[in-house]
């Protein structure tokens, strides 16, 4: 199972000379296997670069797009996703129902061009929306399990299982506050137990979080505490604040690893970086 980060920024794209190392595109993760399975999680602005890479393939694999939730930073790149304009491609969309409604109502079914000059008449791929998210369900040789997020409007986290390996992707999740329809700390820990890699939201510093309670995001200490409690050996922090430049992100990671060391946690802590790939197993 291979993970590729195409976007790791949160809230709004932050391109420019001060974010070139960590990346400025919003959330998009690709999960793939050697057997032609390709899962894309979220359609932030990072999906544009992924799409340009995919259309170079003369025999494209089917694409499964999993949406975590309906906030615009996780959907805004879809109209720039090149495979959607090519008849050789097929895209199955699953996940948060409200997120699917946003795409269908404002892009696919909206022909008045209020938001963008492109609408459903311009797409040539076979695009299918699935109202129901099976629990769990199989996408080729990957088993997918979902969990509700603690985030305004809720949404889904996803766990991917392949050949005995597991990866949990939990963005836009507030560990310090339980939302109606969300999950308890015990349920989140159970979801993460046994995973090889945890990718978790860490948008805010501990010094910033109290001013942002209820915004649906976590801190690095909350995220690594979760990894330790669930016995996860490797965590990658994601959904970086758009105001944080590369040096700020480096400093956050130093603080996070000091926190890990001071508590004697056996957790490898890294930053999710746009353009990086990771082989699991």
C-alpha positions in Angstrom: 0.0 0.0 0.0 1.4 3.3 -1.1 0.5 6.7 0.3 1.2 10.0 -1.6 0.4 13.4 -0.1 -0.8 15.8 -2.8 -2.1 18.4 -0.3 -1.5 18.8 3.4 -2.5 22.4 4.1 -5.7 23.3 6.0 -8.4 26.0 5.7 -7.2 27.8 2.5 -4.3 27.3 0.0 -1.1 29.0 1.1 1.2 29.0 -2.0 4.4 31.0 -2.1 8.1 31.1 -1.4 7.6 30.5 2.4 5.7 27.2 2.0 7.6 25.4 -0.8 9.0 22.7 1.5 5.9 21.7 3.3 3.5 22.6 0.6 0.6 25.1 0.1 -2.2 22.9 -1.4 -5.2 21.8 0.6 -6.0 18.2 1.6 -5.6 15.4 -0.9 -4.2 11.9 -0.2 -3.7 9.1 -2.7 -3.8 5.5 -1.5 -2.8 2.9 -4.1 -1.7 -0.7 -4.5 0.2 -2.7 -7.1 -3.1 -4.3 -8.2 -4.4 -1.1 -9.7 -6.5 0.1 -6.8 -6.5 3.9 -6.5 -8.3 5.7 -3.7 -8.2 9.5 -3.5 -9.2 11.1 -0.2 -10.6 14.6 -0.5 -10.5 17.0 -3.4 -8.6 20.0 -2.0 -6.4 21.9 -4.4 -3.8 19.2 -4.2 -6.0 17.0 -6.4 -5.1 19.2 -9.4 -1.5 17.9 -9.5 -2.7 14.4 -8.9 -5.0 14.6 -11.9 -2.3 15.9 -14.2 -0.2 12.9 -13.3 -3.1 10.4 -13.8 -4.1 11.5 -17.3 -0.7 10.6 -18.6 -1.7 6.9 -18.1 -3.0 5.4 -21.3 -4.9 2.6 -19.5 -6.3 4.4 -16.4 -7.3 2.5 -13.3 -10.8 3.2 -11.8 -10.7 6.0 -9.2 -12.5 6.0 -5.9 -12.9 9.4 -4.3 -13.7 9.4 -0.6 -14.9 12.7 0.9 -14.3 13.4 4.5 -16.6 16.4 4.9 -18.2 19.3 3.1 -15.9 22.2 3.9 -14.6 24.0 0.8 -10.9 23.5 1.5 -11.6 19.7 1.0 -13.6 20.1 -2.2 -12.3 23.2 -4.1 -9.9 21.4 -6.4 -12.4 19.0 -8.0 -13.2 21.2 -11.0 -9.5 21.2 -11.8 -9.2 17.3 -11.6 -8.2 16.4 -15.1 -9.5 12.8 -15.2 -13.1 14.2 -14.7 -12.8 15.6 -18.3 -11.6 12.4 -20.0 -14.0 9.7 -21.1 -11.4 7.0 -20.4 -11.7 7.6 -16.7 -14.3 6.4 -14.2 -14.8 8.0 -10.7 -16.9 6.6 -7.9 -17.6 9.1 -5.2 -18.3 8.0 -1.6 -18.3 9.5 1.8 -19.9 12.4 3.6 -23.4 13.0 2.2 -23.4 16.8 2.5 -20.0 17.0 0.7 -21.5 15.0 -2.2 -24.5 17.3 -2.2 -22.2 20.3 -2.5 -20.5 18.9 -5.6 -23.8 17.7 -7.2 -25.8 20.8 -6.5 -23.2 23.5 -7.0 -21.1 22.0 -9.8 -22.8 19.0 -11.4 -26.4 20.2 -11.4 -25.8 23.9 -11.3 -25.9 25.3 -14.8 -26.0 28.9 -13.9 -22.2 29.2 -13.5 -22.5 31.1 -10.2 -19.4 29.4 -8.7 -17.4 28.3 -11.7 -17.8 28.4 -15.5 -17.6 24.5 -15.7 -20.6 22.3 -14.9 -21.7 18.8 -15.5 -22.0 19.2 -19.3 -18.2 19.6 -19.4 -17.3 16.4 -17.6 -16.7 13.4 -19.8 -15.6 10.8 -17.3 -18.1 8.2 -15.9 -18.8 9.8 -12.5 -21.1 8.0 -10.0 -22.2 9.3 -6.7 -23.0 6.7 -4.0 -25.3 8.0 -1.3 -24.5 5.1 1.1 -21.1 4.5 2.6 -20.9 0.8 3.2 -19.4 -0.1 6.6 -16.9 -1.6 6.1 -16.4 -2.0 2.4 -13.9 -3.4 -0.1 -12.2 -1.4 -2.8 -10.3 -3.9 -4.7 -7.8 -5.4 -2.3 -8.2 -2.6 0.3 -10.7 -2.8 3.1 -12.0 0.6 4.2 -13.5 1.3 7.7 -14.9 4.7 8.6 -15.5 6.7 11.8 -17.3 9.9 12.4 -15.3 13.1 13.0 -15.5 15.6 15.9 -15.8 18.6 13.5 -18.5 21.1 12.7 -20.9 19.3 10.3 -19.2 16.0 11.3 -17.7 13.9 8.5 -15.6 10.8 8.2 -12.2 9.5 9.1 -11.0 6.4 7.2 -8.9 3.4 8.0 -7.3 1.5 5.1 -6.3 -2.2 5.5 -4.2 -4.2 3.1 -2.1 -7.3 3.5 -2.1 -7.1 7.2 -1.2 -3.4 7.3 -3.3 -0.5 8.4 -3.3 3.3 8.0 -5.7 5.7 9.6 -6.4 9.1 8.0 -8.1 11.5 10.5 -8.2 15.1 9.3 -10.4 17.9 10.7 -10.9 16.2 14.0 -11.0 17.9 17.4 -9.6 15.5 20.1 -10.2 17.9 22.9 -14.0 18.2 22.3 -16.7 15.7 21.6 -19.3 16.9 19.0 -22.9 15.7 18.7 -22.7 12.8 16.3 -18.9 12.5 16.8 -17.0 9.9 18.8 -15.7 9.6 22.3 -11.9 9.5 23.1 -12.3 5.8 23.7 -13.9 5.2 20.4 -11.2 7.2 18.5 -8.5 5.3 20.3 -10.1 1.9 19.4 -10.3 3.0 15.8 -6.6 3.7 15.8 -5.4 0.7 17.7 -3.3 -1.6 15.6 -2.6 0.8 12.8 0.9 1.1 11.4 0.6 4.7 10.5 -1.7 7.4 11.8 -2.2 10.7 9.9 -3.9 13.2 12.1 -4.9 16.8 12.1 -2.6 19.1 14.2 -3.5 22.5 12.9 -3.0 24.4 16.2 -0.3 24.8 18.8 -1.2 24.0 22.5 -0.9 27.8 23.1 -3.4 28.5 20.3 -6.1 25.9 20.9 -8.2 27.5 23.6 -8.9 30.4 21.3 -10.0 28.0 18.7 -12.1 25.4 20.6 -15.1 24.4 18.5 -13.3 25.0 15.2 -12.8 21.2 14.8 -9.0 20.8 14.9 -6.3 19.4 17.2 -2.8 20.1 18.5 0.4 18.1 18.1 0.3 17.0 21.8 -3.2 15.8 21.5 -2.4 13.9 18.3 0.8 12.2 19.7 -1.1 11.4 22.9 -3.6 9.5 20.8 -0.9 7.7 19.0 0.8 6.6 22.2 -2.5 5.5 23.8 -3.4 3.5 20.8 0.0 1.9 20.4 0.6 3.5 17.0 4.4 3.5 16.1 4.3 6.3 13.5 2.3 9.5 13.2 2.3 12.2 10.6 0.8 15.6 11.4 -1.3 17.2 8.8 -3.8 20.0 8.0 -1.1 22.7 8.6 -2.4 26.2 9.4 -2.2 28.5 6.4 -0.4 31.1 8.5 2.4 28.7 9.3 5.4 28.9 7.0 8.0 26.2 6.4 10.1 27.4 9.4 7.1 27.5 11.6 6.2 24.0 10.6 9.8 22.9 11.4 9.5 24.5 14.8 6.2 22.8 15.5 7.7 19.4 14.6 10.7 20.1 17.0 8.2 20.9 19.8 6.2 17.7 19.0 9.2 15.5 19.1 10.4 17.1 22.3 7.0 16.4 23.8 7.3 12.7 22.6 10.8 12.4 24.1 10.0 14.1 27.4 7.2 11.5 28.0 9.1 8.5 26.8 6.7 7.7 24.0 7.8 5.2 21.5 6.3 7.1 18.6 8.0 8.3 15.4 6.5 11.8 14.7 6.8 13.5 11.3 5.2 16.2 9.3 3.0 15.3 6.3 4.6 17.0 3.4 3.2 17.7 0.0 4.8 15.5 -2.7 6.1 12.8 -0.3 5.2 9.2 -0.7 5.3 6.4 1.9 5.3 2.7 1.3 3.4 0.7 4.0 4.8 -2.8 4.3 
